[in-house]
Amino acid sequence: MKSSMKMMRLMAAAMVLAVGAASCSDNEPEVPPTPGNPGDGSDSTAVVVLENKITFAGDTADVKTVFRYAEDGAFYLSTVENCTSIDSLGRGDYIKLSLGTEATTSTVAVGDTLKFDMASVPQGFELVYSKGGTDVVAINDADNGSVTGGTLTFVYTSETAATIDFALTLAESTLEGNAKWTGNVVETEKPANPTYPGTAMTFVVNGEETAVGTVFCDSYDEYVLITASPDVVETYDEMLSGRFIQIMVLPQFLNQDIDLMQQAITISAWDGTSVEGPQSITSDKLTYGQMRVNHDEATNEYTLLMAMTFTDATQVGVNASATMTAPAPEEGNTITVNGETQPIRAQFYTTDGADQVYLYFTSAEVESFNQMAESAYDYFFLALNEDDLTGNAFDIATSGKTFTIYYVSNLTGDMLMADNNNLDGATGTIGVSRDATDQTKFTAYVAVTFGNGTSVSIDFEGTCLSTDYEPETPEDTNEFTCFGATEAINSILVDKSDTEVWHIYFTATPGLTTVNEFVEDWAFHITAPAAAFDGEPNGFSTYKDTLKFEYDGNTWQYPGTGTFTATLEGNHLELDFTTYGDVEGHYSGTVTVVE
């Protein structure tokens, strides 16, 4: 049985939002297909056979919600499931369709078919396709020049239902689709947003109150961790096997309202029955969200207040309090990337021997500059002239000062750069000072947005390590670290019974020698192809389907980032593995081998 603290750490950290790796192709783009059904004798504008789908330039998306907006009478075809408002359309792609002033449900009968020649649309007609936040197609009676042909057919199957089919030939692509409207109308007046529950120790779901049974509050990795459940339980382990909602918040955000649609906060919930386990609550699942954590310093009591509206219109409120028995976490240095704030866990500096000072900041738990460059998820780099280390913030676009900034993501491969000679669309302010008596101490404030829209903020005051610093290399230690908790590897087994795919199990529990014993002990489990035991670093992307790490209900594999290096000679195993954040480990020695 694992300790409550270990389970708490693992559960809390497991809720951090997963980040997918981006990929690209060097293939030449295909020629856009012609709408219709080539080869069946149909003309080039015949409607393709699609069902609740949109195809644009060969890229197909599912239509998951269709509604009519009462205020303007337009129909909206959205790729967002349970899209219930105009405001929530922007979370996905959508088509807006206005049939025109003479083609409304009040002027046509059931069974009527409206067919539009897209090369010459009637007055009041409008079709807009918003994809990725950009209107890639915009057609109306005043501006229809991008269309070279095609039709749109609208059939009223009842007073509150219709089918929509369209196939447009555009100047450089095509737009085709099909959707069914089944009477869903979004009224002009929206339901009022929920407010924080006024009754202490209460859950509220769609107006119905339920008492909060148990609340646990603790400090975890510089965060305040609050877990609340309607169940009355004695231990943290009991709560994690039942119903709960859990949040992690940095001390910087205490005693203030947080807009969950703008600020990324780690939130998870579980009803105790879901096969997938705890589910993250992120802004794409909400149409409205506010949160507040009040802290009484005299009693060290924390009160969690939440008010959320989900995309299916469910409204949820929370009012739950608990006293933290551990010392309260203190405000620290932070790095914020696109609204997600994390502690700065490592910072480095160097000079070029002249008048330039270089600073590096990362949220990764690394001990040296070399580790940061090789292993950190991401980091931010800043270079300034020593004369500009005054602490006075300057505008990077207008000050004329010499600077360079980078944001490097080892997850996506992005390396964003701007300097005074080439802003490349970057905007923002920078202010850095250096202690007059201790040249390793800096204060830095940065708030910049790169040309591609990536925003980075730094709030730092403290001591930086030299980029030349290297920690003493300890003797090889057979251990693994998961979400900040480190354990010795006291039992380890390699299962080679499958000649193509091998399995490694290890645990802190000594004396285990069979696969069943490791499984029953919840051992760490690595699955890797036999070919990967070649002594070379192999990434998840190398073996997308077979290489993965599993522990305590968590799985790390492609499209995540991870590296596995191993050799097995007889019963001697050399093993190193990492996910560049959550998990890392090393083992060198004899193992139990199953063949």
N, C-alpha and C positions, 0 to 999 in steps of 0.2 A: 504494500500500500504506500503510495507516495504521500509526502507530507502536504499539509494544506498550503503552506507557503509556496512550495514548488508548483503545485497545481495552479495556484493563483497566478504566478508569474507566467506559466505556460499559456493559460487561458487568456490572460490579458494581452500578451504579446501576439497571440494567434489571430487577434482581431485586426491587426494592422492591415490595411488594405493591400491586397496583392497588386503588384505592378507587372504588366505584361511587356515582353520585349518586342520592339518594333522590327519589322523586316522590310526589305525592298527588293526589287527585281530589276535586272538590266535588260529584260526583254523589250523589244520594240512594241509599241501599242498596236493592237489589232485595229483593222478598219471597222468603223462602227457598223453594226448590222442594219439591214433594211427592215423596217417594221412590216409585219405581215407574216404570211406563211409561204415562203418561196417554194415553187415547185408544185403547188396545188391549183394553179390557175388563178389565184386571187390577185387583185391589184396590189400595188405597193403600199396602200394605206389600209389594208384589211386589218382588223383587230386581231392581235395575237392571243393565244390561249393562255391566259394567266389567271390566277385566283388569289385575290388579296395580296398582290405584289406590285412593286414599282421597279421597272428596269430603266436605268439611265446610262447610256453609253456602255452597255454590257454589264453594268453593276446592278445586281438585284437586291432589293430590300423588301422585307415582309411588312404589309400593312396590318397593324395590330389594333388600331382604334380608328373608327370613322364617326364623326359627329357633325351636327349642324349648329352653327353659332346663331343664337336667336337675334342678336343685335344687328348683324349684317346679312343674315340668310345664307352665308357662305358655308360650303362643306369643307371639312378638313380631314385629310387622310394622313394618319400619323404612324410612324414606326415605333412609338412608345406605347407599351401595353397599359391599358386603363388610363389613358390620357383624358383628363376630365376638365381641363381649362385651357384658355388661350395662353396663359402664362407658362403652362407646362409643355407646350409644343416645342420650345427651344431645346429640350433635353434630347431630342432626336431629329430625324429628317421628317418633313411633312409636305403635303401638297394642299394649297388653298385653291378652292374652285368656286367661283361665282358664275352662275349660269346666265346672268343678264337680267335686265329689268322686266322682260316679258316672259320669262321662263321660270316661274316660281310655283310652289305647291298650290297656290291660290288660283292659278290660271291654267293648270293642266289637270287632266283626269287620270284616274288610275288606269294603267295600261298604256298610257301615252309614251311614245318614244321620241326623245329629242336628240337629233343628230346634228352636230356642228362640223362645218368645214373649217379646219383649224387655220387655213390660209386666209380666211375672211370671217372673223368672229363678230357676233352682233354687239350692239351697244350694251355696255355694262358687264360684258363677259370679262373674266379674269382667271388666269391659271398661273400660279406661282409654285415652283418647286424649290424649297429651301433644303439644302444639303450641307451638313457640317457647318451650319450657321451662315451660309452664303446662299443667296438666291441664284441658282445656276440656270433656271428657266423662269422668265417673266413675260407673260403674254396678256395683252388686253386690246380693246378695240382701238386704242390710240397708238399702240406700239406692238406690232406683230411681225416685225421684220425678220426675226430669227427663225420663223417657221416657213418651211418650203412646201409642206403638205401634211396630210393626215386628217383623222376624224376623232371626234369624241361623241360617244353615245351614252345617253342618260335615260334609263327606263324606270318609271314609277311603277313598282309592283304592288304598292298599296299607298294609302295616304301617309304612312310613316315608314316606308321602306323603298329602296331603289337600288339599282345596280349601275355601276359606272365603268365604262370601258374606254380606253383611249390609246391611240398610236400616232405619235407625232414624228415627222421627219424635220430635224433642225439643221442648221447650216453645217454643224460639225459633229453632230451626234444624233441620238434618237431618245425619245421618252415614251415608254409604253406602260400600261398598267390596267389593273382591275380592282374594284373594291365593291363592297356591299354595305349600304347604309341601312340600319335596322331601327331607325327612329330615335337614336340618341341625340338629344338637343341640349346644348349647354346654354343656360339662361344668362342674361346680361348681368344680373346680380349674383355675385359669388357668395357662397356661405362664409360667414365670418370666420376669421382665423381663430384657432383656440387660444386660450390664455393659460398661464400656469395655474394648476389647481390651488384653490384657496384653503383646502383642508389638509392639515399635516398628515404625513404617512398615508398617502392615497395614490392609487392608480386611477386614471379616468380614461375609459375607452368609449367613444361616441356618447359621452354624457353619463355613462354608468360608472359609478364609483366602486372600487375594490380596495380593501385595506392592504397596505404594505405589511408583509409579515416579518421580514428580516432584511437588514441592511448591513453590509460589511464595508468598511472604509479603511484603506491602507495606503501607504506610500510605495510606489513601484517605479524604479528607474527614473527618478526625478518627477514623476507624475503623481497626481492624486487619482487613486483608483476607487471607484464606488460601484458596488454591485447590489441591486435591490431585487427582491422577490416577493410575490404574494404569499409564498409558503413560509411557514414557521419552521426553521431548521436550526440545528445546533452548530453545525460545522460548515466551513466553506465548501468542502467536498460535496456535501449533501446539496447545497445550493446549485453547484455546477451541474448536477445531474437532473435538475428540475427546471422550473421557469425562472427567468431572470432577465434584467436589462443591466448593462454594464457600460461605464464610461471611463475614459482616461483623459485627464485634462492637466495641462501645465499650470503651475502657480500663477503665471502671468495672466491667466484668464479668469481667476477667481474674482467674485464680487462684481461681475459685469455681465450684461446680456450678450450672448453669442448667436450670431445669425448662422444657422447650420447650412444655409444655402450658399454661404460665402466662405466660411471658415471650416476647414477640415478638422473634425474632432473624431477620435476613435470611439465608436459606439457599437455595441453588439446586443442582440437579444435572442432568446431561445424560449420556445414554449414547452420544451421538454419532450417533444414528440418527433420533431423534424429529423429525418434520416441524415440530412447534411450537417446537423448540429447548429451551433450559433451562427446567426446571419448578421453581416455588417449592415448598419443603417447609414447610408451615404446620401448625399444630396440628390442623386438621380432617382432615389426611391421616395422622395418627398416633393410636395408642392409648397410646403411651408415648414419652417422649423426654427425654434428659438430654444436656447438652453441657458441656464445660469447655475453656478455653484457658489453659494454663499459660505463664507468661512468666518466663524466666531473665534478669534485668536485667544480669547480668555478661556474658553472651554475646549478648543480644538475640535468643535463640532462643524461638520460640513452638511449643507442642505442642497440636494440636487432638485432643480426645478426644470421641467421640460414641457414643451407644447409643440406637437408635430401634427401635420396633415400628410398622410401618405397618398401616393398616386391613385389608389383605389378609393380615395375620399375618407378613409378611416382616420379619425382624430384620436390622438393619444396624449395624455398628460401624466406627469410624474411629480410628486412632491414627497421626497424621502430624505431622512436625516440619520446621521450616525456620527459617533465620536471616534476620531483616529487615535489609537493608543500609541502608535509609533510617532517619533518626531515629525512634524509637518515638513514636507519638502520646501526648499527655499527657491525663490526665483533665480534663474540662471541665465546663461547666454543662450541665444536661440538663432536658428536659421530657418527661414520660411521660404518654401518654394511653391508657387502657385496656390497659396492659401494654406498649405500644410506646414505647421510649425513643429520643429523638433529641437531638442537640446543640441548645442554645439558640444561635441564630446572630444574633439581634438582640434588643435590650432597650431600653426607653424609659421615661422618667419625666416627671411634671409635678406641679405643685401647683395648688390652686384659689385661692391667695392668702390662704387662712385657715389651717386646720390639717390639711387632707387632702392625702395624698400618693398619687399614682396610678402604678402600675407595669404595664408590658406586656411579655410574653415570647412569642417565636415561634421556631420552627425554620426559618422561611423566610429565605433569603438576601436581605434587603432593607437599604437604606441609610437610610431615613427612616421616620418614623411614618406619613406619608401612603402610602408604598409598602406598608407592612404592612397598613393598613386596606383598601387596594384590591386587593392582589395575593397576600397570604399565604394558604396553605391554611387555617391556623387560628392563633389566638393566645389567650393567657390574660391576663385583666385583674384587677388587685387594687387596692383602695383601703383605706387605713387612716388613722387619726388619727396625727399626728406623735408624740404622746405614747406611742403603742403600738409605736413602732419601737425596741423594747428588745432584740430578738433572742429573747425568751422566747416559746416556742410556747404558743398558747392554743387551747382547744377552741371551735370556732365555735358549738356548740349550747348551751354552758353558761357561757361566760365573761362574757357581757353586753357585750363590747366591740363598738364600731362597726366594721363592715367591709362591703365589697361585693366579690363575685367574679363574673366572667363567663368562660365559655368559648365562643368564636365559631368556627364552622366554615364557611368559604366553600364547602366541597365539598358539604355537606349542607344548608346554610342554617340550621343549628341555632344558637341563641343561648341558652345556659343561664345562669341567673342565680340568685344567692342573696345575701341580706344579713341583718343582724341582726334586721331587722323581719319578714322573710319567708324562712325557711330553705328552704321548699318541699321538705323531705325531705333536704336536704344535711347531710352530716356531715364531720368531719375536723379538722385542726389547721393553724394558720398561725403562722409566726414570721419576723419581718423586723427587720433592724437597719440603721441608716444611719451612715456614717462621720462622726465628729464634726468632722473637719477638711476632708473632701472630700465635699460634699453630693451628688455624682453617684455615689458608691460605696455599694452596698447588698449585704447578705447576706440571702437569702430562702430559706426552707424552707416548702413548701406540700404538703399531702397531703389532698385533699378528694375527696369523691364526691357528685355532684349527685343530685337526686331521681330522675332517670331511670336511674341506674346508671353514668353516665359518670364515670370517675375521672381525675383530673389531679394530677400531682406535679411540683413545681418544686424544683430543687436549684441554687442560683445564688450566686455571689460574684464581684462585679466592678463595672465602671463602666457606667452607663446613659446613653444619649444623651437629650437633651431632646427632647420631642415637637415643639418648634419648629425643631429642626435640619433644614436642607435642604442636601444636598451640592451642590457646584458643578455646574451643568449643563454637561456637556461638549458640544462640537460633535457633531452627528449623526455616528455611526460606523456604517458598514455592516458589521455583524457578527452572528453568532448564537452563543448559548451553549447547550450540551447537557450535562446532568449535570455542570455546573461547569467544563467545558472551553470556552473562547471562541476562535472563529476568525473571521477576516475573510471577508467575502463578496467574492470576486474575479471570479467568473463567475456570471451569473444569466440565466435564460430563462423566458419565459412561453409556454406552449403553448395556443393558442386554437383548435386545429383542431377540437375539439368545441365547438360554439357554446353549449352549455348548461353544461358543466363544464370549467373551466380548470385547468391544472397549472403550478405554479411549481417550478423546480429551481434550486438554488444551491449553491456549493461554494467552498472556499478556493483551489482550483486555478484559475489564470488561463488565459484563452484558449479556454475551451470555448464552442461555439456551436450544437451540435446536441443533440437529446434523447438520442441513443445515447451521446454523449460524457459527458453528465451521469450517465446510468444506470450506465455502466461505471466512473465515478469514485465511485460510492456517494454521490451528491449528496443533500442534504436535499430532500425532496419534499413539497409542499403541494398537496392537492387541494381545490378550492373551487368552488362554483357561480358562474357568471358574475355572478349577481345579488348575490353577496356583495362584489363589488368596488365598493361604494357609498360608501366612506369612513367607514362607521359600524362600530363594534365588533360583530362577529357571533360568537356562542358556538357551541360544538359542539351544544348543545341546539337551536339555531335550524335547523341543517341536519344532522340526526342521521345521515342516510345518506350524505352526500356530503362534509362538511367533515372533513378529517383531516390530520395531520402524520405523516410517515414518515422514519425515519433509522436506519441501521445495524441493521436488523432489528426496530426498535421502532415501534409505531404508537400514536398518541394520537388519540382521537376519542370521541364520545358512547358510554357514559355518563360518560366522564371530563370534566374541566373544561379548557376552552381558549378563547381568543379570537383572532379574526383580523380585522385592519383593513387594507383595501387600496383603492387606486384605480389605474387604468391609463389614461393619456391618451397615445395614440400609443405611443411606446416609453419613456415615463417612468412608473416605478412608485414609489408610496409604499406601504410595507409595514411593519406591526408585528404581532407574534404572540407568544403566551405560553401556557403550560400552568399558570402559577402555581406553578412549582416546577422541573420537569425541563428545560423548554425556553423560550427567549425569543429574540427577534431583531428587527432593524430594518434596513430598506434604503430609501434614497431616491436615485434616479438612473435612468439609461438602462438598458434591458435588451434582450436579443435576444427578438424576438417571432416565434412560429411560428403561421401562420394556415392 
